[in-house]
Amino acid sequence: MIAIGGAIGTGLFLGAGGRLADAGPSLAIAYAICGVFAFLVVRALGELVLHRPSSGAFVSYAREFLGEKGAFVAGWMYFLNWATTGIADITAVATYTHYWGMFSDVPQWVVALIALAVVVLVNLISVKLFGEMEFWFAIIKVAALACFMVIGVFLLASQHPVGGHTPGPSLITDHGGVFPLGLLPMLLVIQGVVFAYASVELVGVTAGETSEPEKIMPRAINSILWRVALFYIGSVVLLAMLLPASVYSAGESPFVTVLSKVGVPAAGGVMNLVVLTAAMSSLNSGLYSTGRILRSMAMSGSAPRFTGVMSRSQVPYGGILLTSAVCVLGVVLNYLVPSDAFEIVLNFAAIGILSTWAMIMICHLMFWRKAQDGQVVRPDYRLPGSPWTEIVTLAFLASVLVLMWADGGPGRITVMCLPLIAVLLVGGWYAARGRVKALANPPLPSAGSQPAGR
């Protein structure tokens, strides 16, 4: 269920509307392309997990195959991803809550703080409670999509008018075809579509706390492919055949747009609840994963000591609280600039996502090389096509950075910040390397000293 929740989020529920308006039905092709690469990334991570299960996930594998510097970069870029995503999530929750009139007078920063407090509390109590909460979040999202697709197929089959338009393939062919605005708009929306798949790698992080990863992992990862085909590609094709792509907009969920055109009562409120749930799910998962990643780093000296502290219920509360502290900055942003808080952090989260996926593929490439040299044995569940699969995926991720630059605006500013992020990583490594080396090479006991406990 965490794998399902990770593959379905606000990128589909909210972001698909604006992207349909920009790229037309070709958005389905963009989702298909990015979905294939997302599946390959998780498939690579799955093989590494079966090689050696670890709740430190790819940071642990970066340490094994790239050394402590690689683990340091992987961990802190993942932290950047989820800390900034957490800010975006609590901002989204606060924005969605204001949809209902009863909350319109509550300041946005207050709602953001309450949302953060609830999810932090859930994560601190126990991993079981986290799993239960994430299970129900996933149920809500899947049920909402399934209900919409049933309604959409009925409208399509019955030729019931939607906003004055007769549903069917003609709404695609009569409005410019699959590429109504050309090929370039589809290429430019790829950068946003990649981020719609962010958090699919969570299935690898949670596997470290699964009792039978060798049975559960292959089933969960393989199911990602059909979920992508059904929920993303299927729903976009359905949306394109229910209304002309130009009718959709960035400011409204495309599912709400369709349901409101056929007069479904309370459609806006129901879908707003689903989108809010998706944002809470993302925040919930981010706190869970960064807590485990930071603990793995703390054990090697790459993160502050307190992030490695575990509670009696085996929750790494130090790392969870550090991520939460950064998210509190999001509450401040919601107080100072409520209208701009979301855009300020979203693009920095994008850089973290790209670096996380790239690090997973690099680790798998190093793993493959060791297997070729006979140093390790690959499990039966493997990433197909190595090493070309990894190389092509890395090239694709690099091309997304190029698209961010070409698109201008916030994306270009984010790419320009990469040198600053690199400087901070280098400075952080030099500050931490003394402790990293000390933990990697503990001093030998002096001659004549007695072992502890004697």
Helices and strands as residue ranges (DSSP letters): H 2-7, H 10-13, H 15-23, G 24-26, H 27-51, H 57-97, G 101-103, H 108-125, H 127-158, H 170-173, H 183-196, H 202-207, H 213-227, I 228-234, H 235-242, G 245-247, H 254-261, H 267-300, G 305-308, H 317-336, H 341-372, H 388-407, H 409-416, H 418-440
